[in-house]
Amino acid sequence: MSTIIRAGRSSFSLTLRSNVMANPFSTPFNQVISWLCQQLDYKTAATVSLSLLNDEQIKDSIEHEGLLDGITPLTDGDTAKTLTSLADMTVGCLIKGGVSMANTLEGFLSRNTIYDSARASLMIVGTIASVLSIPLEENQHSDNENNINIVDRISNAVSPSETVLWPLKCLMKMAVARNCLSSVLLLLNSTIPDELRWRRPQARGFVTPLRPSLGLFLALVEIILESTGDATRALLDLFDEESGLTYWLSIEDDTRLTLCLFSIHGKHVFLLQPEVRSWVIEQLKRAIESPTYIIHDEWLCDIVSGVFCNAECEIRLGLDAARKSSTKPTPCLEVSECYREDMNALQDLLIPQEDSGGLDFDILIPSLLLLSLRGKNWREGSSIPTQILLNALCDLAGRKSSCTPRFLFDGQTVMRQCALTENIQAAAFLVSGRSGLVLECADLIIAKLGITIKDAEMALFGGTAIELKEMLACWENDEGNGTKNTPFTEWTPTPGHRHVLWLMVHHTLNVITYGDFDVPTSRGKLSPIIAGRICFRAWLCLTERGKRADATQWLEEWLRRQLDLKDGISTKRLACAALVRILLFADEECITLDLNDTDDENELILASTLGFDVKFLAELSHACVGMIQSIPPQLQSEVMSAVGNLNLDKSALFVDGNHDVISFKGLDDL
């Protein structure tokens, strides 16, 4: 009401609020807050609301003394509806306060349990839609630029300011606190579907709308995923109203590539979801099968790193740290130039945490196959070569682990991918066993002689010793594989020879029990006899024709040192027994052959093909006598003559015509 007061010649106007007349002692809170909002004083309105609710944050963050004077205080008799109305007004005031009051809003939404979460969600989502209606400036790329590196685009994306992101942060805080994540995401999916999918809106008229900002898309998804561990699954379960498809199927390929790289709290969370993993595996398969299908190296590197992060491996420590911390013994100190040593050192760094779900070999191996094929490092600055890491992973794939795998390993598909990329080393460690050793040695021979893998496999395991010599003679007569007139130098083993020696130590010379000869068919197990024959054949193939005598002499001296063999006595009798069966007896595949078909039966044994000295063979036979039949019948006279020259006990070496084992009668210390 208003009235005019006259004092002399002057007149004064006195205006009183109507609520003073209706409420002479105090004013209800809703009227005060409404009036403050009309005056656009949202901070004061929010302060009044928080003070009335006795919110614990108001005492620390906002000055409120004296603000409640003249406002009807709340009493214990006020209904829940009144308190909810006040809490909802508080949320509204804080939202209208904008980014300056965002922290206060977040705290209130996470602490207070009185406000109506559905009403608050609608208010905040409306604010998000209003904020995002203003387009953000960012370089737009043409949809025809399919070869753009998505990693580069992500690194160059402009992140929106806090004035754009604060409503979503508050919304997700409320969604977690009030357990309404699904309903909140449904609201967002209906309100900003294109921004959530980095998708160009549908065209209206002749104007082609712009695609939303990549930086905005990255920020929105990151805020959603960081809110709770269930957010990833909830986001993927959304349905797109426009296409009728689930979230993952409703987005474009470059969006999928982007989402695969998302790291939340150290985990690439999308790679743990079945539909995302299946899509990644399919992309890797297409890239291997079709050279024209492009997947950029940077994306592959990030995917590999992401899988290691998901398994919580310590691969980031590098190869130097792995070598220092490796607990696996080196088979032979004389043989250190072998990539197997680095593989063994990596084993401890590739152990996943127990509850991590293990390593995803279906993603790791194809990714590393592509990087190895392109000659790229799997991680910038890493001391671990890509091929060594690939070999170590293939060796682990399919083995039993203390960590229960989240997904089953498709070994057949990965093996085919190894073949398509012609990565023999990876295939060798993936298949393991006898076939794996053949492939591992075949890789060395192919690198040396340039032959086909079929010929290399035949030389290592497929034919007799005679056929092996014939194949070598044929290869050496080919252009580029013959002997060269080089000045005389002392023979030294090549890296390929040293690799074979490492395998020989690991599979044959380290035999310590009789059970090692009776090998089960489990993965990674191999008979020392079969392994030794493959290794000696590989040694022969790697040695030039004019250097074989020197190479065999070097090998003989090396074997003496490894076996501690002197005057027919060795501390490693089982290893000697294995070498006797390898060098002096024909391959098992040749047992059915008629020995009379050849002019020289000795041509069927590896010792003759390699050119070992008969005295060395005699000592080797004497060292293991009584454990196995140590001399084949056709070699008795030749070996015994050598035994006579060495003054060894001849009675210990005789065997009967039935190849029965005869106990050793000489040299008590054996």
C-alpha positions in Angstrom: 0.0 0.0 0.0 1.1 3.6 -0.6 0.3 6.9 1.1 1.2 10.6 0.6 2.5 12.6 3.6 2.6 16.4 3.4 4.9 18.5 5.6 4.6 22.2 4.8 5.2 22.7 1.2 6.9 19.3 0.8 5.2 16.0 0.0 6.6 12.5 0.8 5.5 9.1 -0.5 5.6 6.1 1.9 5.4 2.6 0.4 4.9 -0.5 2.5 5.1 -4.1 1.3 1.9 -5.9 1.3 3.4 -8.9 3.1 4.3 -6.6 6.0 0.6 -5.9 6.4 -0.3 -9.6 6.1 2.7 -10.9 8.1 3.6 -8.1 10.5 6.2 -10.1 12.5 8.0 -12.3 9.8 7.9 -13.3 6.2 7.7 -16.9 4.8 10.9 -18.0 3.1 9.3 -18.7 -0.3 8.3 -15.1 -0.6 11.7 -13.8 0.3 13.6 -16.1 -2.0 11.2 -15.4 -4.9 11.7 -11.7 -4.4 15.5 -12.1 -4.4 15.4 -14.1 -7.6 13.3 -11.4 -9.2 16.1 -9.0 -8.3 18.6 -11.5 -10.0 20.4 -11.8 -6.6 20.7 -15.6 -6.8 23.7 -15.7 -4.5 21.8 -14.2 -1.6 18.7 -16.3 -2.4 20.9 -19.5 -2.3 22.5 -18.3 0.9 19.1 -17.8 2.6 18.0 -21.3 1.5 21.1 -23.0 2.7 21.0 -21.2 6.0 17.4 -22.2 6.6 18.4 -25.9 5.8 21.3 -25.6 8.2 23.6 -26.9 5.4 27.1 -27.6 6.8 28.9 -25.9 3.9 27.2 -22.6 4.3 29.1 -21.7 7.4 32.4 -22.1 5.6 31.7 -20.7 2.2 29.1 -17.9 2.3 28.5 -15.0 4.7 25.0 -15.4 6.1 24.8 -13.6 9.4 21.6 -11.5 9.7 20.1 -12.8 6.5 17.4 -14.7 8.3 16.1 -11.7 10.3 12.5 -11.2 9.5 12.1 -14.6 7.8 9.8 -17.2 9.4 12.1 -19.9 10.8 11.5 -23.5 10.1 10.2 -25.6 13.0 10.1 -29.3 13.7 6.5 -29.2 12.8 7.2 -28.3 9.1 6.2 -31.1 6.8 8.5 -33.0 4.5 6.8 -31.3 1.6 7.9 -27.9 2.9 11.5 -29.0 3.4 11.5 -30.5 -0.1 10.1 -27.3 -1.6 12.9 -25.3 0.2 15.6 -27.8 -1.0 14.3 -27.6 -4.6 14.4 -23.8 -4.4 17.9 -24.0 -3.2 18.9 -26.2 -6.2 17.2 -23.7 -8.5 19.0 -20.7 -7.0 22.4 -22.4 -7.2 21.8 -23.4 -10.8 20.8 -19.8 -11.7 24.0 -18.7 -10.0 26.0 -20.3 -12.8 29.6 -21.4 -12.8 30.5 -19.2 -9.8 28.3 -21.3 -7.6 29.0 -24.7 -9.2 31.1 -26.0 -6.4 28.5 -25.1 -3.8 25.8 -26.9 -6.0 28.0 -30.0 -6.3 28.4 -30.2 -2.6 24.7 -29.7 -1.9 23.6 -32.3 -4.4 25.9 -34.9 -3.0 25.0 -34.2 0.7 21.4 -33.3 0.8 18.8 -36.0 0.6 15.6 -33.9 0.8 15.5 -32.3 -2.7 13.5 -34.0 -5.5 16.1 -35.7 -7.7 13.8 -35.9 -10.7 13.0 -32.2 -10.6 16.6 -31.3 -10.1 17.6 -33.5 -13.0 15.2 -31.7 -15.3 16.5 -28.3 -14.2 20.1 -29.2 -14.7 19.6 -31.0 -18.1 17.7 -27.9 -19.3 20.7 -25.8 -18.3 23.0 -28.2 -20.2 20.9 -27.9 -23.3 20.9 -24.1 -23.0 24.7 -23.9 -22.6 25.3 -26.3 -25.5 23.0 -24.4 -27.8 25.9 -22.0 -28.4 28.2 -23.6 -30.9 31.9 -24.0 -29.9 34.6 -22.9 -32.3 36.7 -25.8 -33.6 38.3 -26.7 -36.9 35.9 -28.8 -38.8 37.1 -31.7 -40.9 35.5 -33.1 -44.0 33.7 -36.4 -43.6 35.7 -37.5 -46.7 39.0 -37.3 -44.8 38.9 -40.9 -43.7 42.6 -41.2 -43.3 43.0 -38.5 -40.7 44.9 -39.8 -37.7 42.4 -39.8 -34.8 45.1 -39.6 -32.2 46.3 -36.3 -33.8 42.8 -35.0 -33.8 42.3 -35.9 -30.2 45.6 -34.2 -29.2 44.6 -31.0 -31.1 41.0 -30.9 -29.8 40.1 -27.8 -27.9 38.6 -28.6 -24.5 35.6 -26.4 -23.6 35.8 -24.1 -20.6 34.3 -24.7 -17.2 31.4 -22.4 -18.0 30.2 -25.2 -20.4 31.0 -28.2 -18.3 29.8 -27.4 -14.8 26.2 -28.4 -15.3 27.1 -31.9 -16.4 29.5 -32.3 -13.5 26.8 -31.4 -11.0 24.4 -33.7 -12.7 26.7 -36.7 -12.6 27.5 -35.9 -8.9 23.8 -36.0 -8.2 23.3 -39.2 -10.3 25.8 -41.1 -8.1 24.7 -39.6 -4.8 21.0 -40.3 -5.4 21.5 -43.6 -7.3 19.7 -42.4 -10.4 22.4 -42.8 -13.1 20.1 -44.6 -15.6 17.4 -42.0 -15.5 20.0 -39.2 -15.8 21.6 -40.7 -18.9 18.2 -41.2 -20.5 17.5 -37.5 -20.0 20.9 -36.6 -21.6 20.3 -39.1 -24.4 17.0 -37.4 -25.2 18.3 -33.9 -24.9 21.8 -33.9 -26.4 22.0 -37.2 -28.5 24.3 -35.8 -31.1 26.8 -34.3 -28.7 27.0 -37.6 -26.9 27.8 -39.4 -30.1 29.9 -36.7 -31.9 27.4 -36.9 -34.7 26.3 -34.4 -37.2 22.6 -33.4 -36.5 20.0 -34.2 -39.1 19.8 -31.6 -41.8 16.8 -29.3 -41.8 16.3 -27.5 -45.1 19.3 -26.7 -47.3 21.7 -25.9 -44.5 24.1 -28.6 -43.5 24.6 -28.5 -39.8 28.1 -28.8 -38.3 29.4 -31.7 -36.4 29.7 -31.1 -32.6 33.0 -30.1 -31.2 35.4 -33.1 -30.7 36.7 -31.4 -27.6 33.2 -31.1 -26.2 32.4 -34.8 -27.0 35.6 -35.9 -25.2 34.8 -33.7 -22.2 31.2 -34.9 -21.9 32.1 -38.6 -22.1 35.0 -38.2 -19.7 32.8 -36.6 -17.1 30.2 -39.3 -17.4 32.7 -42.2 -17.2 34.6 -40.7 -14.2 31.4 -40.5 -12.2 31.2 -44.2 -11.3 32.5 -47.6 -12.5 29.0 -48.5 -13.8 28.8 -45.5 -16.1 30.6 -47.2 -19.1 28.1 -50.0 -19.2 25.1 -47.7 -18.7 26.3 -45.5 -21.5 26.6 -48.4 -23.9 23.2 -49.6 -23.0 21.5 -46.4 -24.3 19.3 -46.6 -27.4 19.4 -44.0 -30.0 15.9 -42.7 -30.9 17.0 -41.7 -34.4 18.4 -45.0 -35.5 16.9 -47.4 -33.0 20.3 -48.9 -32.3 22.4 -49.2 -29.1 24.9 -46.6 -28.4 27.9 -48.4 -29.8 26.1 -49.2 -33.1 24.7 -45.7 -33.5 28.1 -44.0 -33.7 30.6 -43.6 -36.5 33.9 -45.5 -36.9 36.0 -42.5 -36.0 34.0 -42.1 -32.8 34.5 -45.7 -32.0 38.3 -45.3 -32.5 38.2 -42.3 -30.1 36.3 -44.1 -27.4 38.7 -47.1 -27.5 41.4 -44.7 -26.3 39.5 -43.4 -23.3 41.5 -43.9 -20.1 39.6 -43.5 -16.8 41.5 -43.9 -13.6 44.3 -45.7 -15.4 42.0 -48.1 -17.2 40.9 -48.2 -20.9 37.3 -49.0 -19.8 35.8 -49.4 -23.2 38.2 -52.2 -24.1 36.7 -54.2 -21.2 33.3 -54.2 -22.8 32.4 -57.2 -25.1 30.9 -55.3 -28.0 33.9 -52.8 -28.1 36.4 -55.6 -27.8 34.8 -57.5 -30.7 34.8 -54.4 -32.9 38.5 -53.8 -32.1 39.4 -57.4 -32.9 37.5 -57.1 -36.2 39.3 -53.9 -37.2 42.7 -55.6 -36.5 41.6 -58.6 -38.5 40.7 -56.4 -41.5 44.0 -54.5 -41.3 46.0 -57.7 -41.4 43.9 -59.3 -44.2 43.6 -56.2 -46.3 46.7 -54.0 -46.8 44.4 -51.2 -48.1 42.6 -50.9 -44.8 44.3 -48.3 -42.7 44.8 -48.3 -38.9 47.3 -45.7 -37.8 50.4 -46.7 -35.8 49.6 -44.3 -33.0 46.2 -45.8 -32.4 47.7 -49.3 -32.3 50.3 -48.2 -29.7 47.7 -46.6 -27.5 45.6 -49.8 -27.7 48.5 -52.0 -26.7 49.3 -49.7 -23.8 45.7 -49.7 -22.8 45.5 -53.5 -22.6 48.6 -53.5 -20.4 47.1 -50.9 -18.1 43.9 -52.9 -17.8 45.9 -56.0 -16.8 47.9 -53.8 -14.4 51.3 -55.1 -15.7 54.6 -53.4 -14.9 55.8 -53.4 -18.5 56.4 -49.7 -18.3 59.6 -50.4 -16.2 61.4 -51.4 -19.4 63.9 -54.1 -20.4 66.8 -52.9 -18.3 64.7 -53.2 -15.1 63.4 -56.6 -16.2 66.9 -57.9 -16.7 67.9 -56.8 -13.2 64.9 -58.2 -11.5 64.6 -61.4 -13.6 64.6 -64.5 -11.4 65.0 -67.0 -14.3 68.5 -68.4 -14.7 70.5 -68.0 -17.9 70.9 -71.4 -19.5 74.5 -70.8 -20.4 76.8 -67.9 -19.6 78.7 -68.5 -22.8 75.6 -68.0 -24.9 74.1 -64.6 -24.1 73.5 -63.2 -27.7 70.0 -64.6 -27.9 66.6 -62.8 -27.9 65.3 -65.6 -25.7 67.2 -64.0 -22.8 65.2 -60.8 -23.2 62.0 -62.8 -23.5 62.7 -64.5 -20.2 63.5 -61.2 -18.6 60.1 -59.9 -19.7 58.1 -62.7 -18.1 57.9 -61.1 -14.7 56.8 -57.8 -16.2 53.9 -59.4 -18.0 52.3 -60.9 -14.9 48.8 -59.4 -14.6 47.2 -58.6 -11.3 44.9 -61.3 -9.9 41.6 -59.6 -10.2 42.4 -57.7 -13.5 41.0 -60.2 -15.9 44.4 -61.0 -17.4 46.0 -59.9 -20.7 43.8 -59.7 -23.8 46.0 -61.6 -26.2 43.4 -61.3 -29.0 44.0 -57.6 -29.1 47.7 -57.5 -28.1 49.1 -60.0 -30.6 47.4 -58.7 -33.8 48.3 -55.1 -32.8 52.0 -56.0 -32.3 52.0 -58.1 -35.5 51.0 -55.0 -37.4 53.5 -52.8 -35.7 56.3 -55.3 -36.2 55.3 -55.7 -39.9 55.7 -51.9 -40.2 58.9 -51.7 -38.2 57.4 -49.5 -35.6 58.1 -49.3 -31.8 55.1 -50.3 -29.7 55.8 -47.4 -27.4 57.9 -44.3 -27.9 61.1 -44.4 -26.0 60.6 -48.0 -24.8 63.7 -50.1 -24.5 61.7 -53.3 -25.3 61.7 -54.1 -29.0 58.3 -54.8 -30.6 59.2 -58.2 -31.8 60.7 -59.3 -28.4 57.5 -58.2 -26.7 55.4 -60.0 -29.3 57.4 -63.2 -28.9 57.0 -63.1 -25.1 53.2 -62.6 -25.3 52.8 -65.4 -27.8 54.8 -67.7 -25.5 52.4 -66.7 -22.6 49.2 -67.0 -24.7 47.2 -70.1 -23.9 49.2 -71.0 -20.8 47.6 -71.5 -17.4 47.7 -68.4 -15.3 46.8 -67.6 -11.7 44.6 -64.8 -13.1 41.2 -65.9 -14.4 40.9 -64.4 -17.9 38.0 -62.2 -18.7 37.8 -63.4 -22.3 38.7 -66.7 -24.0 41.7 -66.7 -26.2 41.0 -67.5 -29.9 44.4 -69.1 -30.7 43.3 -70.4 -34.1 42.5 -66.9 -35.5 45.7 -65.4 -34.0 47.8 -68.2 -35.5 46.3 -67.4 -38.9 47.2 -63.8 -38.4 50.8 -64.7 -37.7 50.9 -66.6 -41.0 49.4 -63.7 -42.9 52.0 -61.3 -41.6 54.7 -63.9 -42.2 55.9 -63.5 -38.6 57.6 -66.9 -38.1 58.9 -66.1 -34.6 55.5 -65.2 -33.3 54.0 -68.3 -34.8 56.8 -70.4 -33.3 56.1 -69.3 -29.7 52.4 -69.4 -30.2 52.3 -73.0 -31.3 55.1 -74.1 -28.9 56.3 -77.7 -28.6 58.1 -79.5 -31.4 56.4 -77.5 -34.1 57.3 -74.3 -32.4 61.0 -75.3 -32.1 61.0 -76.2 -35.8 59.6 -72.8 -36.7 62.0 -71.0 -34.4 65.0 -72.7 -36.0 63.4 -72.3 -39.5 63.3 -68.6 -39.0 67.1 -68.6 -38.4 67.7 -70.7 -41.5 65.5 -68.7 -43.8 67.3 -65.5 -42.7 70.6 -67.1 -43.5 69.8 -69.0 -46.8 66.7 -67.3 -48.1 64.9 -70.6 -48.7 61.1 -71.2 -48.3 59.6 -72.2 -45.0 58.6 -75.6 -46.4 62.2 -76.4 -47.3 63.4 -75.2 -43.9 60.9 -77.4 -42.1 62.0 -80.4 -44.3 65.6 -79.8 -43.4 64.9 -79.6 -39.7 62.6 -82.5 -39.2 61.1 -83.9 -42.4 63.9 -86.0 -43.9 66.8 -88.3 -43.1 70.4 -87.2 -42.5 71.2 -88.2 -46.1 68.3 -86.2 -47.5 69.5 -83.2 -45.3 72.9 -83.4 -47.0 71.4 -83.5 -50.4 69.3 -80.4 -49.7 72.3 -78.5 -48.4 74.3 -79.4 -51.5 71.4 -78.2 -53.6 71.1 -74.9 -51.8 74.8 -74.3 -51.8 74.9 -74.7 -55.6 72.3 -72.0 -56.0 73.4 -68.5 -56.8 74.4 -66.6 -53.7 74.5 -69.6 -51.4 77.8 -71.1 -52.5 81.1 -70.9 -50.8 83.1 -67.7 -51.3 86.9 -67.2 -51.5 87.5 -65.4 -48.3 90.8 -65.1 -46.4 91.4 -67.6 -43.6 90.1 -66.5 -40.2 89.3 -68.3 -37.0 85.7 -69.5 -37.1 83.4 -68.0 -34.6 79.7 -68.7 -34.1 77.2 -66.3 -35.6 74.2 -64.9 -33.7 72.1 -67.7 -35.4 74.6 -70.3 -34.1 74.5 -68.9 -30.6 70.7 -69.0 -30.7 70.8 -72.7 -31.5 73.3 -73.2 -28.7 70.9 -71.5 -26.3 68.1 -73.8 -27.4 70.4 -76.9 -27.1 71.2 -75.9 -23.5 67.6 -75.2 -22.6 66.1 -78.3 -24.1 68.8 -81.0 -24.1 71.8 -80.3 -21.9 69.7 -79.3 -18.9 68.2 -82.8 -18.6 68.4 -83.8 -14.9 65.8 -86.5 -14.4 64.7 -89.6 -16.3 61.2 -88.1 -16.4 62.5 -85.4 -18.7 62.7 -88.1 -21.4 59.1 -89.1 -20.9 57.5 -85.8 -21.9 53.7 -85.2 -21.6 51.9 -83.6 -24.4 51.3 -80.3 -22.5 52.2 -77.0 -23.9 55.8 -76.0 -23.9 57.2 -79.5 -23.2 59.6 -81.1 -25.6 61.6 -84.3 -25.6 65.3 -83.6 -25.3 66.1 -86.1 -28.0 63.7 -84.5 -30.6 64.9 -81.0 -29.6 68.5 -81.9 -29.9 68.1 -83.4 -33.4 66.4 -80.2 -34.6 69.1 -78.0 -33.0 72.0 -80.0 -34.6 70.3 -79.9 -38.0 69.8 -76.2 -37.6 73.5 -75.8 -36.7 74.5 -77.6 -39.9 72.2 -75.5 -42.1 73.6 -72.3 -40.6 77.3 -73.3 -41.3 78.9 -72.5 -44.6 80.3 -75.6 -46.4 83.9 -74.5 -46.2 83.7 -73.8 -42.5 81.9 -76.9 -41.3 85.0 -78.8 -40.0 86.1 -75.7 -38.0 82.5 -75.2 -36.7 82.2 -78.8 -35.6 85.5 -78.7 -33.8 84.4 -75.5 -32.0 81.0 -77.2 -31.1 82.8 -80.3 -29.8 85.0 -78.2 -27.5 81.9 -76.2 -26.4 80.0 -79.4 -25.6 82.9 -80.8 -23.6 82.8 -77.6 -21.4 79.1 -77.8 -21.0 79.1 -81.5 -20.0 82.3 -81.2 -18.0 83.4 -84.2 -20.1 87.0 -85.5 -19.6 88.4 -88.9 -20.4 85.0 -90.4 -20.7 83.7 -89.1 -17.4 81.0 -86.4 -17.0 78.9 -85.1 -14.1 76.0 -84.7 -16.5 75.4 -88.3 -17.5 71.8 -87.9 -18.6 72.7 -85.0 -20.9 75.4 -87.3 -22.4 72.8 -90.1 -22.8 70.6 -87.6 -24.7 73.4 -86.6 -27.0 74.3 -90.3 -27.7 70.8 -91.0 -28.8 70.8 -87.9 -30.9 74.2 -88.2 -32.6 74.7 -92.0 -32.8 71.2 -93.3 -33.5 69.1 -92.7 -36.6 66.0 -90.6 -36.3 62.9 -92.4 -35.1 61.3 -91.5 -38.5 64.0 -93.6 -40.2 63.6 -96.8 -38.1 61.5 -98.5 -40.8 64.3 -97.9 -43.4 66.4 -100.8 -44.5 69.9 -100.0 -43.5 71.3 -102.2 -46.2 69.9 -99.9 -48.9 72.8 -97.5 -48.3 76.5 -98.1 -49.0 77.4 -96.5 -45.7 75.1 -97.0 -42.8 76.9 -94.2 -40.9 75.4 -91.7 -43.3 72.1 -92.1 -41.5 73.4 -90.7 -38.2 73.9 -87.0 -37.4 77.4 -87.5 -35.9 78.6 -88.6 -39.3 76.8 -85.8 -41.1 78.2 -83.2 -38.7 81.7 -84.7 -38.8 82.3 -85.2 -35.1 85.5 -86.9 -34.1 85.1 -90.5 -33.2 87.1 -90.1 -30.0 84.6 -87.5 -28.7 81.8 -89.9 -29.5 83.6 -92.7 -27.7 84.0 -90.5 -24.6 80.4 -89.4 -24.8 79.2 -93.1 -25.0 81.4 -94.1 -22.1 80.1 -91.3 -19.9 76.5 -92.6 -20.0 77.1 -96.3 -20.2 74.7 -98.4 -18.2 72.0 -95.8 -18.5 71.0 -96.6 -22.1 72.3 -98.5 -25.1 75.3 -96.3 -25.7 76.5 -97.7 -29.1 74.5 -98.8 -32.1 75.6 -102.2 -33.4 76.9 -100.9 -36.7 79.3 -98.5 -34.9 80.7 -100.9 -32.3 84.0 -101.6 -34.0 84.7 -98.0 -34.9 83.9 -96.7 -31.4 85.7 -99.5 -29.6 88.9 -98.8 -31.5 88.7 -95.2 -30.3 88.0 -96.5 -26.8 91.2 -98.5 -26.9 93.2 -95.4 -27.7 91.7 -93.6 -24.7 92.4 -96.5 -22.2 88.8 -96.6 -21.1 87.1 -99.7 -19.7 85.9 -101.6 -22.8 83.8 -104.0 -20.9 81.4 -101.3 -19.9 80.6 -100.4 -23.5 79.5 -103.7 -25.0 75.9 -104.4 -25.8 74.3 -107.6 -27.0 72.7 -108.0 -30.3 69.2 -107.4 -28.9 70.1 -103.9 -27.8 69.6 -104.8 -24.1 71.0 -102.4 -21.5 74.1 -103.8 -19.9 75.1 -102.4 -16.5 78.3 -100.5 -16.2 81.1 -102.5 -14.5 84.0 -100.1 -14.6 84.9 -96.9 -12.9 83.2 -97.1 -9.5 82.6 -93.4 -9.2 80.1 -93.5 -12.0 
